Amino acid sequence: MDIAEPMLLPARSRSVIEPRHGSTPRRAPSETGRPTVCWARHLDEVRQAQRLRHEVFAQEMGAQLPAWLGAGEGLDIDRFDEHCEHLLVWSPETDDAPSRVVGTYRVLTPAGAQQAGGWYGETEFDLSPLHAQRHRVAELGRSCTAADWRQGGVILMLWTSLASFMQRNGLELMIGCASVPMHDGGHSAASLWMRLQQPQWMAPTAMQVKARLPLPIDQLRHDLPAEPPPLVKGYLRCGARLLGAPAWDPDFGVADLPMMLDLAEMDAAYRARLLKA
């Protein structure tokens, strides 16, 4: 798949995403007939990302999203969205279907976090050990891909654009939560956490954080052969580190693992692939 160079969004005090006036134009078809990637510039583009998030999180995963935040309209919206940059992968337009958002990430920059009053992750964790690093941190979140586009190409497009954004804006640390489903009540998530507590996968003690609503590890099984979800596995392969034990998110029905990636410590093979360096 071709990776179109995304528009670089400079750090700013607040989001400048504007509503688009008049009828929503059709996106220009990709010259290669392949997906393209860009940063949202208009509200209708953000709405497509929020619609995909609702489709994946609520309809597919069963998350309980508040209706007053858009769930009643088929959207996943929270108070952080207006302060975030939204990265979008668009499907190619065909004779049978218009282009649509099939993959997304949102990024909360230091300026955005200041406007939002903090990071989203602070609703789940005490992130005070990271406060001294705020000026060089981007928080990633709400990552999802449409079911019919879950293959390596879309993820690579997202990660390449994220790495370029970080590098061009002088940001060095990525933080975020990687979710583990709790369909079995949390036993697999607890078993996975016990398996992942290895020195090579843990952040330095001084940077480790605590969950506000911890997954009750001691009350759950630890002996299941749990495999990390693809996103967790991908982060660890890149060189990301776990910041602590998982939090329980009852609304989304998942256990959230806090993670951090220092671009300076990224695995050399992934650095060459994502940063072209």
DRENPA-681809 format. One line per field, with one value per residue: residue number from 1; residue in three letters; x, y, z of N, C-alpha, C in turn. Coordinates in Angstrom, 2 decimals. Each point is the difference from the previous one (the first is absolute). Layout:
N
i <- c(NUM	...)
aa <- c(ala	...)
nu <- c(X	...)
nv <- c(Y	...)
nw <- c(Z	...)
cau <- c(X	...)
cav <- c(Y	...)
caw <- c(Z	...)
cu <- c(X	...)
cv <- c(Y	...)
cw <- c(Z	...)
% end
This chain:
277
i <- c(1	2	3	4	5	6	7	8	9	10	11	12	13	14	15	16	17	18	19	20	21	22	23	24	25	26	27	28	29	30	31	32	33	34	35	36	37	38	39	40	41	42	43	44	45	46	47	48	49	50	51	52	53	54	55	56	57	58	59	60	61	62	63	64	65	66	67	68	69	70	71	72	73	74	75	76	77	78	79	80	81	82	83	84	85	86	87	88	89	90	91	92	93	94	95	96	97	98	99	100	101	102	103	104	105	106	107	108	109	110	111	112	113	114	115	116	117	118	119	120	121	122	123	124	125	126	127	128	129	130	131	132	133	134	135	136	137	138	139	140	141	142	143	144	145	146	147	148	149	150	151	152	153	154	155	156	157	158	159	160	161	162	163	164	165	166	167	168	169	170	171	172	173	174	175	176	177	178	179	180	181	182	183	184	185	186	187	188	189	190	191	192	193	194	195	196	197	198	199	200	201	202	203	204	205	206	207	208	209	210	211	212	213	214	215	216	217	218	219	220	221	222	223	224	225	226	227	228	229	230	231	232	233	234	235	236	237	238	239	240	241	242	243	244	245	246	247	248	249	250	251	252	253	254	255	256	257	258	259	260	261	262	263	264	265	266	267	268	269	270	271	272	273	274	275	276	277)
aa <- c(met	asp	ile	ala	glu	pro	met	leu	leu	pro	ala	arg	ser	arg	ser	val	ile	glu	pro	arg	his	gly	ser	thr	pro	arg	arg	ala	pro	ser	glu	thr	gly	arg	pro	thr	val	cys	trp	ala	arg	his	leu	asp	glu	val	arg	gln	ala	gln	arg	leu	arg	his	glu	val	phe	ala	gln	glu	met	gly	ala	gln	leu	pro	ala	trp	leu	gly	ala	gly	glu	gly	leu	asp	ile	asp	arg	phe	asp	glu	his	cys	glu	his	leu	leu	val	trp	ser	pro	glu	thr	asp	asp	ala	pro	ser	arg	val	val	gly	thr	tyr	arg	val	leu	thr	pro	ala	gly	ala	gln	gln	ala	gly	gly	trp	tyr	gly	glu	thr	glu	phe	asp	leu	ser	pro	leu	his	ala	gln	arg	his	arg	val	ala	glu	leu	gly	arg	ser	cys	thr	ala	ala	asp	trp	arg	gln	gly	gly	val	ile	leu	met	leu	trp	thr	ser	leu	ala	ser	phe	met	gln	arg	asn	gly	leu	glu	leu	met	ile	gly	cys	ala	ser	val	pro	met	his	asp	gly	gly	his	ser	ala	ala	ser	leu	trp	met	arg	leu	gln	gln	pro	gln	trp	met	ala	pro	thr	ala	met	gln	val	lys	ala	arg	leu	pro	leu	pro	ile	asp	gln	leu	arg	his	asp	leu	pro	ala	glu	pro	pro	pro	leu	val	lys	gly	tyr	leu	arg	cys	gly	ala	arg	leu	leu	gly	ala	pro	ala	trp	asp	pro	asp	phe	gly	val	ala	asp	leu	pro	met	met	leu	asp	leu	ala	glu	met	asp	ala	ala	tyr	arg	ala	arg	leu	leu	lys	ala)
nu <- c(0.84	-0.43	0.98	-1.12	0.86	-0.22	-1.02	1.10	-0.52	0.27	0.87	-1.14	-0.57	-0.67	-0.94	0.37	-0.44	-0.38	-1.26	-0.37	0.01	-1.32	-0.27	0.08	1.16	-0.05	0.67	1.11	-0.28	0.50	1.11	0.37	-1.18	0.85	0.00	-0.47	0.95	-0.70	0.23	-0.98	-0.69	-1.02	-1.05	-0.41	1.29	0.00	-1.15	0.67	1.04	-0.81	-0.46	1.24	0.38	-1.15	0.25	1.26	-0.02	-1.05	-0.06	1.32	0.52	-1.12	0.84	-0.16	-0.33	0.26	-1.32	0.18	0.96	-1.15	-0.03	-0.94	1.02	0.43	0.32	1.32	-0.47	1.13	0.24	0.78	-1.02	-0.62	0.77	-0.46	1.10	-0.71	0.66	-0.15	-0.40	0.02	-1.10	0.43	-0.33	-1.14	-0.33	0.22	1.08	-0.42	1.01	0.54	-0.11	1.13	0.68	0.23	0.67	-0.04	0.52	0.34	0.31	1.21	-0.10	-0.37	0.94	0.74	-0.50	0.24	1.02	0.70	0.59	-0.48	1.25	-0.08	-0.96	1.05	1.01	0.74	0.06	-0.05	0.43	-0.94	-0.43	1.19	-0.62	-0.95	1.06	0.31	-1.21	-0.30	-1.27	0.09	-1.07	-1.08	0.99	-0.38	-0.35	-0.59	-1.00	-0.45	0.67	-0.20	0.90	1.23	-0.53	-1.24	0.37	0.70	-1.06	-0.77	0.75	0.12	-1.27	-0.29	0.88	-0.44	-1.23	0.35	0.67	-0.95	-0.73	1.12	-0.92	0.30	-1.05	-0.41	-1.16	-0.56	-1.25	0.46	-1.12	-0.36	-0.70	-1.17	-0.13	1.15	-0.33	0.99	-0.32	-0.32	-0.65	-0.47	-0.28	-0.47	-0.58	-0.33	-0.36	-0.56	-0.10	0.68	1.25	0.05	-1.13	0.68	-0.72	0.96	0.35	0.89	-0.24	-0.08	-1.20	-1.02	-0.76	-0.95	-0.35	0.85	0.50	-0.99	1.27	0.02	-1.10	0.97	-0.27	1.14	-0.66	-0.77	0.06	-0.07	-0.43	1.00	-0.98	-0.35	-0.81	-0.25	-0.15	-0.71	-0.62	-0.11	-0.36	-0.72	-0.16	-1.33	-0.28	-0.28	-0.97	-0.62	-0.66	-0.84	-0.70	-1.09	-0.39	-0.93	0.13	1.31	-0.09	1.05	1.16	0.37	0.96	0.56	0.28	1.32	0.17	1.29	-0.19	0.73	-0.93	-0.57	-0.52	1.28	-0.50	-0.75	1.08	0.73	-0.98	-0.10	1.25	0.18	0.49)
nv <- c(-1.20	0.99	0.71	0.68	0.97	-0.16	0.84	0.68	-0.35	1.29	0.00	-0.01	1.11	-0.16	-0.93	-0.06	-1.21	0.26	0.42	-0.89	1.13	-0.06	-0.59	-1.19	0.45	-0.69	-0.93	0.61	-0.80	-1.02	0.59	-0.61	0.48	0.64	-0.47	1.10	0.77	0.61	1.26	-0.20	0.70	-0.82	0.57	0.06	0.30	0.83	0.42	-0.12	0.58	0.90	-0.01	-0.04	0.89	0.59	-0.16	0.33	1.09	0.63	0.02	0.04	0.92	0.71	1.00	0.43	0.63	1.10	-0.10	0.72	-0.92	-0.35	-0.89	0.87	0.67	-1.07	0.83	-0.09	0.80	0.62	0.52	-1.04	-0.44	1.04	-0.62	-1.03	-0.52	-0.12	-1.15	0.09	-1.25	0.41	-0.69	-0.68	1.07	-0.65	-0.66	-0.95	0.64	1.01	0.83	-0.77	0.43	-0.69	1.05	0.05	1.06	0.31	1.24	-0.07	1.15	0.45	0.74	-1.08	-0.68	1.08	0.08	-1.32	0.56	-0.64	-1.15	-0.68	-0.47	1.30	-0.31	-0.72	0.88	-0.17	0.97	0.32	-1.28	0.32	0.72	-0.37	-0.99	0.73	0.77	-1.28	0.01	-0.99	0.21	-1.29	-0.05	-0.69	-0.86	-0.02	-1.17	0.33	-0.83	0.59	0.76	-1.06	0.66	-0.49	0.12	-0.09	-0.98	-0.49	0.30	-0.46	-1.06	-0.12	0.33	-0.84	-0.88	0.28	-0.04	-1.07	-0.53	0.39	-0.44	-0.72	-0.95	-0.46	0.23	-1.23	0.40	-1.02	-0.39	-1.21	-0.23	-0.71	-0.71	0.18	-0.67	-0.41	1.26	-0.05	-1.31	0.14	1.13	-0.59	-1.08	0.82	0.75	-1.13	-0.33	1.19	-0.35	0.39	-0.02	-0.80	-0.21	0.23	1.11	0.93	-0.46	0.98	-0.67	-0.97	-0.32	0.53	-1.08	0.81	-0.84	-0.60	-0.72	-0.68	0.18	0.30	0.49	0.05	-0.85	-0.65	-1.13	0.92	-0.72	1.17	0.31	0.85	0.90	0.02	0.93	-0.75	-1.06	0.79	0.54	-1.20	-0.43	1.11	-0.53	-0.03	0.73	-0.95	0.85	-1.16	-0.40	-0.86	0.94	0.01	-0.09	0.19	1.25	-0.20	-0.47	0.78	-0.64	1.18	-0.33	0.72	0.65	-0.08	0.79	-0.18	0.98	0.54	-0.74	0.51	-1.20	-0.30	-1.23	0.23	0.52	-0.94	-0.80	0.53	0.21	-1.08	-0.42)
nw <- c(0.00	-0.74	0.55	-0.11	-0.31	1.33	0.08	0.23	1.17	0.01	1.03	0.69	0.37	-1.16	-0.13	-1.29	0.35	-1.23	0.24	-0.88	-0.68	-0.14	-1.13	0.57	-0.48	-1.12	0.66	-0.40	-1.02	0.70	-0.40	1.11	0.40	0.81	1.25	0.56	0.48	0.94	0.38	0.87	-0.90	-0.15	0.58	-1.26	-0.13	1.04	-0.49	-1.14	0.61	0.51	-1.24	-0.51	0.89	-0.26	-1.29	0.28	0.75	-0.52	-1.34	-0.16	0.83	-0.21	-0.29	1.24	-1.12	0.70	0.00	1.11	-0.17	-0.55	1.00	0.40	-0.50	0.64	1.00	0.05	0.96	0.33	1.19	-0.23	-0.72	0.55	0.89	-0.69	-0.51	-1.12	0.10	-1.32	-0.15	-1.27	-0.18	-1.05	-0.70	-0.10	-1.10	0.92	0.47	0.77	0.05	0.93	1.25	-0.16	0.42	1.31	0.34	1.28	-0.11	1.28	-0.58	0.38	-1.13	-0.66	0.64	-0.22	-1.23	-0.07	0.65	-0.94	0.25	-1.04	-0.09	0.34	-0.86	-0.41	-0.08	1.08	-0.89	1.28	-0.05	-0.89	1.01	0.45	-0.66	0.54	0.00	0.22	0.55	-0.82	0.31	-0.24	-0.78	0.41	0.07	-1.27	-0.52	-1.13	0.30	-1.12	0.88	0.77	-0.63	-0.14	-1.23	0.51	0.82	-1.02	-0.74	0.96	0.25	-1.32	-0.16	0.99	-0.46	-1.22	0.47	0.74	-1.00	-0.83	1.01	-0.07	-0.21	1.21	0.77	-0.26	0.49	0.61	-0.16	0.21	-0.65	1.07	-0.90	0.62	-1.14	0.56	0.19	-0.86	-0.05	-1.28	0.29	1.10	-0.72	-0.92	0.93	0.58	-1.22	-0.11	1.25	-1.07	0.48	-1.05	0.67	1.10	0.18	0.09	1.17	-0.19	-1.12	0.87	-0.46	0.66	-0.15	-0.43	-0.97	0.85	-0.98	0.60	-0.25	1.30	-0.57	-0.90	-0.97	0.23	-0.20	-0.58	-1.13	0.61	-1.23	-0.13	0.08	-1.29	0.53	1.08	-0.78	-0.81	1.04	0.56	-1.20	0.03	1.20	-0.04	1.08	0.88	0.28	0.00	1.10	-0.58	-0.61	0.72	-1.27	0.96	-0.46	-0.22	1.24	0.32	-0.02	0.51	-0.86	0.98	-1.13	-0.20	-1.05	0.26	-0.89	0.97	0.61	-1.08	-0.16	-0.28	-0.10	1.07	0.61	-0.58	0.42	1.22	0.39	-0.79	1.19)
cau <- c(-0.84	0.71	-0.22	0.04	0.59	-1.07	0.22	0.51	-0.74	0.88	-0.50	-0.77	-0.64	-1.26	-0.29	-0.57	-0.89	-1.16	-1.09	0.05	-1.25	-0.58	-0.05	1.28	0.48	0.58	1.46	0.59	0.42	1.43	0.53	0.48	-1.06	0.37	-0.31	0.83	-0.01	0.09	-0.48	-1.29	0.00	-1.38	-0.80	-0.65	1.00	0.06	-1.23	0.19	0.81	-0.84	-0.96	0.73	0.25	-1.25	-0.23	0.91	-0.05	-1.34	-0.73	0.76	0.58	-1.01	0.26	-1.15	0.35	-1.10	-0.79	0.11	1.26	-0.05	-0.29	-1.34	0.10	0.97	1.33	0.74	0.53	0.23	0.41	1.37	0.07	0.18	1.37	0.91	0.19	-0.60	0.66	-1.01	0.29	-1.19	-0.06	-0.09	-1.35	-0.28	-1.26	-1.09	-0.02	0.88	1.08	-0.43	1.07	0.09	0.97	0.18	0.63	-0.01	1.24	-0.10	1.32	0.13	-0.90	-1.37	-0.21	-0.14	-1.34	-0.98	0.12	0.73	-0.08	-1.12	0.46	-0.11	-1.30	0.16	1.24	0.74	1.15	0.91	1.41	0.35	-0.29	1.20	0.24	-1.16	0.34	0.47	-0.89	-1.25	-0.84	-0.74	-1.20	-1.13	0.47	-0.85	0.01	-1.20	0.20	0.43	1.30	0.96	1.22	1.17	0.20	-0.64	0.72	1.28	-0.26	-0.26	1.21	0.99	-0.42	0.18	1.43	0.40	-0.58	0.79	1.34	-0.04	-0.43	0.93	-0.57	0.87	-0.66	-1.40	-0.65	-1.36	-0.50	-0.29	-1.12	-0.10	-1.41	-0.30	-1.19	-0.01	-0.01	1.30	1.01	1.06	0.74	0.86	1.06	0.91	0.80	1.00	1.00	0.74	0.83	1.39	0.81	0.16	-1.25	-0.47	0.64	0.70	-0.89	-0.34	-1.00	-1.16	-1.22	-0.98	-1.37	-1.00	-0.87	0.85	-0.54	0.26	0.88	0.05	-1.24	-0.15	0.97	1.27	0.67	-0.49	1.02	-0.50	0.86	-0.27	-0.71	0.95	0.50	0.98	1.16	0.69	0.69	1.16	1.02	0.60	0.85	-0.80	0.10	-1.20	0.14	-0.57	-1.08	-1.15	-1.22	-1.25	-0.92	-1.29	-0.82	0.46	0.12	1.37	1.10	0.88	1.40	0.65	1.23	0.78	1.05	1.01	0.48	1.45	0.27	-0.75	0.74	0.67	-0.69	-1.22	0.39	0.32	-1.21	-0.99	0.58	0.82	1.33)
cav <- c(1.20	1.26	0.84	1.41	0.83	0.75	1.40	0.16	0.96	0.58	0.10	1.21	0.11	-0.73	-0.54	0.95	-0.73	0.83	-0.63	0.28	0.64	-0.52	-1.46	-0.66	-0.46	-1.33	0.01	-0.34	-1.39	-0.25	-0.28	-1.38	-0.90	-0.57	0.90	1.17	0.42	1.45	0.53	0.66	1.46	0.49	-0.73	-1.16	-1.07	-0.53	-0.77	-1.32	-0.76	-0.30	-1.02	-1.26	-0.38	-0.54	-1.28	-1.01	-0.09	-0.26	-1.05	-1.24	-0.40	0.08	1.08	0.79	1.40	0.90	0.51	1.45	0.33	-0.32	-1.40	-0.08	0.34	-0.89	0.60	-0.07	1.34	0.39	1.40	0.18	0.00	1.33	0.46	-0.99	-0.14	-1.27	-0.61	-0.79	-0.76	-0.03	-1.02	0.60	0.13	-0.88	0.28	-0.50	0.55	1.15	-0.18	0.09	-0.20	-1.41	-0.12	1.30	0.24	1.41	0.38	1.16	0.61	0.77	1.16	-0.50	-0.48	1.18	0.53	-0.97	-0.15	-1.22	-1.12	-0.94	-1.08	0.37	-0.46	-1.40	-0.22	1.11	0.16	1.00	-0.28	0.44	1.41	0.74	-0.26	0.45	0.81	-0.82	-1.16	-0.04	-1.12	-0.66	-0.65	-0.31	-0.68	-1.08	-0.26	-0.69	-1.45	-0.50	0.60	-0.34	-0.66	0.78	1.22	1.15	0.29	0.59	1.37	0.79	0.11	0.81	1.40	0.41	0.17	1.22	1.10	0.15	0.47	1.37	0.90	-0.05	-0.80	-1.18	-1.08	-0.32	-0.75	-0.39	-1.25	-1.11	-0.70	-1.46	-0.34	-0.71	-0.83	-1.10	0.56	0.58	-1.02	0.03	1.25	-0.16	-0.95	0.70	0.92	-0.76	-0.45	1.13	0.66	-0.36	1.23	0.58	0.61	0.96	1.32	0.20	0.11	1.39	0.46	-0.87	0.68	-0.84	0.11	0.52	-1.15	-1.09	-1.33	-0.75	-1.11	-1.06	-0.76	-0.61	-1.05	0.46	-1.13	-0.23	0.27	1.19	0.64	1.44	0.44	0.49	1.34	-0.12	-0.69	0.93	1.01	-0.60	-0.23	1.30	0.44	0.64	-0.55	0.06	0.98	-0.51	-0.98	0.49	0.56	-0.60	0.96	-0.72	0.47	-0.66	-1.44	-0.38	0.36	0.91	-0.02	1.27	-0.27	1.16	-0.26	1.04	-0.15	-0.19	-1.40	-0.86	-1.06	0.55	-0.42	0.79	1.38	0.11	-0.18	1.04	1.33	0.06	0.44)
caw <- c(0.00	-0.01	1.16	-0.39	1.05	0.65	0.32	1.35	0.79	1.00	1.37	0.13	1.31	-0.01	-1.32	-0.97	-0.90	-0.29	-0.75	-1.43	-0.39	-1.23	-0.10	0.17	-1.30	-0.07	-0.02	-1.29	0.01	0.02	-1.33	-0.04	0.40	1.29	1.12	0.25	1.39	0.18	1.27	-0.15	0.01	0.08	0.96	-0.60	-0.04	1.37	0.22	-0.60	0.94	1.16	-0.43	-0.02	1.39	0.54	-0.66	0.56	1.46	0.52	-0.70	-0.08	1.28	1.04	0.96	0.40	-0.23	0.41	-1.12	-0.09	-0.65	-1.41	-0.29	-0.56	-1.41	-0.62	0.10	1.26	0.23	1.38	0.13	-0.47	-1.47	-0.58	0.25	-0.60	-1.44	-0.38	-1.16	-0.71	-1.22	-0.86	-1.04	-1.34	-0.56	-1.13	-0.68	0.82	1.35	0.23	0.96	1.40	0.97	0.38	1.08	0.65	1.29	0.37	0.66	0.88	0.13	1.25	-0.04	0.11	1.37	0.85	-0.22	0.48	1.45	0.33	-0.93	0.17	0.87	1.41	0.50	0.39	0.74	0.59	-0.89	0.54	-0.28	-1.36	-0.16	-0.38	-1.41	-0.76	-1.17	-1.11	-0.06	-0.76	0.44	-1.06	0.49	-0.87	-1.21	-0.50	-1.44	-0.45	0.01	-1.31	-0.35	1.06	-0.45	0.35	-0.76	0.62	1.23	-0.37	-0.42	1.20	0.81	-0.72	0.11	1.39	0.25	-0.69	0.76	1.21	-0.33	-0.51	1.06	1.11	1.09	0.14	0.72	-0.25	1.06	-0.33	0.59	-0.90	0.65	-0.04	0.25	1.25	-0.24	0.97	1.34	0.34	0.33	-1.01	0.17	1.17	-0.36	-0.90	0.80	0.75	-0.96	-0.55	1.01	-0.23	-0.02	-1.34	-0.44	1.00	0.08	1.27	1.16	0.27	-0.96	0.03	0.44	0.68	-0.50	0.93	0.22	-0.46	-0.26	1.24	-0.38	1.02	0.01	-1.31	-0.33	-0.54	-0.66	-1.35	-1.03	-0.69	-0.98	-0.11	-1.20	-1.02	0.27	1.08	-0.56	-0.89	0.81	0.66	-1.03	-0.32	1.11	1.04	1.35	0.84	1.08	1.24	-0.07	-0.76	0.58	-0.48	-0.60	-0.08	-1.11	-1.22	0.26	-0.30	0.90	-0.73	0.37	-0.31	-0.72	-0.43	-1.00	-0.18	-1.37	0.02	0.35	-0.90	-0.67	-1.19	-1.22	-0.11	-0.28	-1.42	-0.78	0.26	-0.10	-1.19	0.42)
cu <- c(0.88	-0.34	0.14	0.57	-1.09	0.37	0.49	-0.80	0.90	-0.63	-0.74	-0.77	-1.34	-0.25	-0.58	-0.87	-1.30	-1.11	0.12	-1.36	-0.49	-0.01	1.38	0.49	0.50	1.51	0.49	0.46	1.52	0.48	0.45	-1.10	0.28	-0.35	0.99	-0.15	0.13	-0.44	-1.29	0.16	-1.41	-0.80	-0.65	0.99	0.16	-1.23	0.11	0.84	-0.83	-1.05	0.66	0.26	-1.26	-0.27	0.86	-0.23	-1.38	-0.66	0.74	0.47	-0.99	0.24	-1.29	0.37	-1.17	-0.72	0.17	1.32	0.03	-0.38	-1.38	-0.03	1.02	1.41	0.61	0.70	0.30	0.59	1.42	0.08	0.31	1.42	1.04	0.18	-0.49	0.63	-0.96	0.61	-1.31	0.10	-0.05	-1.47	-0.14	-1.30	-1.19	-0.10	0.94	1.12	-0.55	1.21	-0.01	1.05	0.22	0.80	-0.32	1.23	-0.25	1.41	0.12	-0.92	-1.45	-0.32	-0.17	-1.40	-1.07	0.03	0.70	-0.13	-1.26	0.40	-0.11	-1.37	0.09	1.21	0.48	1.29	1.00	1.47	0.47	-0.12	1.22	0.31	-1.08	0.35	0.45	-0.85	-1.18	-0.78	-0.80	-1.24	-1.02	0.45	-0.98	0.07	-1.29	0.28	0.54	1.33	1.07	1.13	1.14	0.14	-0.59	0.73	1.34	-0.16	-0.21	1.29	1.07	-0.34	0.16	1.47	0.50	-0.51	0.82	1.34	-0.02	-0.41	0.87	-0.55	0.72	-0.66	-1.44	-0.53	-1.42	-0.36	-0.25	-1.02	0.06	-1.46	-0.18	-1.25	-0.11	0.02	1.34	1.10	1.16	0.84	0.95	1.15	1.02	0.89	1.09	1.12	0.89	0.91	1.44	0.81	0.09	-1.25	-0.52	0.79	0.78	-0.98	-0.47	-1.09	-1.26	-1.18	-0.96	-1.40	-0.92	-1.04	0.75	-0.80	0.32	0.80	-0.08	-1.25	-0.23	1.06	1.24	0.64	-0.48	1.08	-0.40	1.05	-0.31	-0.82	1.00	0.57	1.06	1.28	0.81	0.76	1.27	1.12	0.71	0.96	-0.76	0.17	-1.33	0.27	-0.58	-1.11	-1.23	-1.11	-1.20	-0.90	-1.34	-0.87	0.36	0.15	1.38	0.90	0.98	1.41	0.63	1.37	0.67	1.06	0.88	0.59	1.50	0.38	-0.77	0.91	0.53	-0.73	-1.28	0.31	0.30	-1.25	-0.97	0.55	0.87	1.41	0.84)
cv <- c(1.24	0.78	1.45	0.81	0.84	1.46	0.10	1.06	0.56	-0.04	1.32	-0.03	-0.72	-0.48	1.08	-0.73	0.77	-0.82	0.38	0.57	-0.56	-1.52	-0.58	-0.53	-1.43	0.13	-0.37	-1.44	-0.12	-0.36	-1.44	-1.01	-0.67	0.97	1.16	0.42	1.52	0.35	0.76	1.51	0.57	-0.93	-1.23	-1.17	-0.63	-0.86	-1.39	-0.89	-0.41	-1.05	-1.38	-0.48	-0.59	-1.39	-1.10	-0.18	-0.40	-1.19	-1.32	-0.50	0.09	1.07	0.78	1.48	0.89	0.58	1.50	0.43	-0.47	-1.42	-0.17	0.32	-0.89	0.56	-0.29	1.34	0.16	1.40	0.26	0.18	1.37	0.53	-0.90	0.23	-1.40	-0.50	-0.99	-0.76	-0.13	-1.15	0.68	0.08	-0.93	0.42	-0.38	0.66	1.20	-0.37	0.14	-0.21	-1.45	-0.23	1.37	-0.12	1.45	0.27	1.26	0.52	0.72	1.21	-0.43	-0.47	1.16	0.59	-0.93	-0.17	-1.27	-1.03	-0.81	-1.09	0.31	-0.31	-1.44	-0.25	1.28	0.12	1.03	-0.33	0.49	1.51	0.81	-0.15	0.58	0.71	-0.83	-1.25	0.25	-1.21	-0.53	-0.66	-0.26	-0.62	-1.09	-0.06	-0.73	-1.49	-0.53	0.59	-0.33	-0.86	0.99	1.33	1.23	0.40	0.65	1.44	0.92	0.23	0.85	1.48	0.52	0.28	1.28	1.24	0.28	0.65	1.47	1.01	-0.06	-0.71	-1.34	-1.20	-0.15	-0.74	-0.34	-1.29	-1.02	-0.90	-1.51	-0.36	-0.82	-0.85	-1.14	0.50	0.58	-1.00	0.01	1.26	-0.09	-0.94	0.66	0.96	-0.73	-0.47	1.15	0.69	-0.50	1.29	0.66	0.71	1.06	1.30	0.10	0.25	1.42	0.53	-0.85	0.68	-1.00	0.27	0.56	-1.07	-1.22	-1.25	-0.85	-1.29	-1.15	-0.85	-0.77	-1.07	0.59	-1.02	-0.27	0.35	1.20	0.58	1.50	0.30	0.59	1.38	-0.03	-0.63	0.94	1.06	-0.56	-0.28	1.28	0.47	0.72	-0.73	0.16	0.94	-0.49	-0.99	0.58	0.60	-0.74	1.13	-0.69	0.44	-0.70	-1.51	-0.53	0.29	0.82	-0.05	1.35	-0.27	1.30	-0.46	1.22	-0.18	-0.25	-1.45	-0.97	-1.04	0.50	-0.36	0.80	1.46	0.20	-0.06	1.18	1.41	0.18	0.51	-1.17)
cw <- c(0.00	1.26	-0.42	1.15	0.65	0.19	1.42	0.72	1.07	1.38	0.13	1.30	0.05	-1.43	-0.91	-1.01	-0.14	-0.64	-1.46	-0.42	-1.32	0.01	0.12	-1.34	0.07	-0.03	-1.39	0.03	0.00	-1.40	-0.13	0.31	1.33	1.12	0.09	1.46	0.07	1.41	-0.25	0.08	0.17	0.91	-0.60	-0.13	1.38	0.28	-0.62	0.92	1.21	-0.33	-0.07	1.42	0.64	-0.57	0.64	1.50	0.52	-0.68	0.00	1.37	1.16	1.05	0.27	-0.09	0.38	-1.21	-0.18	-0.61	-1.45	-0.33	-0.62	-1.48	-0.72	0.00	1.36	0.18	1.48	0.03	-0.49	-1.51	-0.58	0.19	-0.68	-1.50	-0.37	-1.30	-0.64	-1.16	-0.76	-0.99	-1.36	-0.44	-1.20	-0.66	0.87	1.37	0.11	0.96	1.42	0.90	0.46	1.08	0.61	1.29	0.35	0.85	0.82	0.24	1.34	0.04	0.16	1.40	0.96	-0.14	0.58	1.51	0.41	-1.10	0.25	0.99	1.47	0.57	0.49	0.90	0.67	-0.79	0.51	-0.21	-1.37	-0.18	-0.44	-1.49	-0.91	-1.31	-1.19	-0.23	-0.94	0.48	-1.18	0.58	-1.09	-1.34	-0.40	-1.52	-0.35	-0.19	-1.32	-0.46	1.03	-0.53	0.13	-0.70	0.66	1.27	-0.31	-0.44	1.21	0.78	-0.69	0.12	1.42	0.31	-0.66	0.74	1.25	-0.31	-0.43	1.06	1.25	1.22	0.05	0.65	-0.44	1.22	-0.45	0.69	-1.09	0.69	-0.21	0.31	1.28	-0.16	1.01	1.44	0.45	0.28	-1.01	0.14	1.19	-0.30	-0.91	0.78	0.77	-0.93	-0.47	1.01	-0.07	-0.11	-1.38	-0.49	0.97	-0.07	1.31	1.14	0.24	-0.93	0.02	0.68	0.66	-0.54	1.08	0.33	-0.51	-0.37	1.24	-0.26	0.98	0.03	-1.30	-0.24	-0.65	-0.94	-1.42	-1.02	-0.86	-0.93	-0.05	-1.25	-1.00	0.30	1.09	-0.52	-0.90	0.76	0.63	-0.99	-0.39	1.09	1.09	1.32	0.73	1.17	1.32	-0.26	-0.68	0.85	-0.59	-0.50	-0.18	-1.17	-1.30	0.20	-0.31	1.19	-0.82	0.56	-0.36	-0.63	-0.43	-0.99	-0.10	-1.39	-0.04	0.29	-0.89	-0.63	-1.34	-1.29	-0.20	-0.26	-1.49	-0.86	0.15	-0.20	-1.22	0.32	0.45)
% end
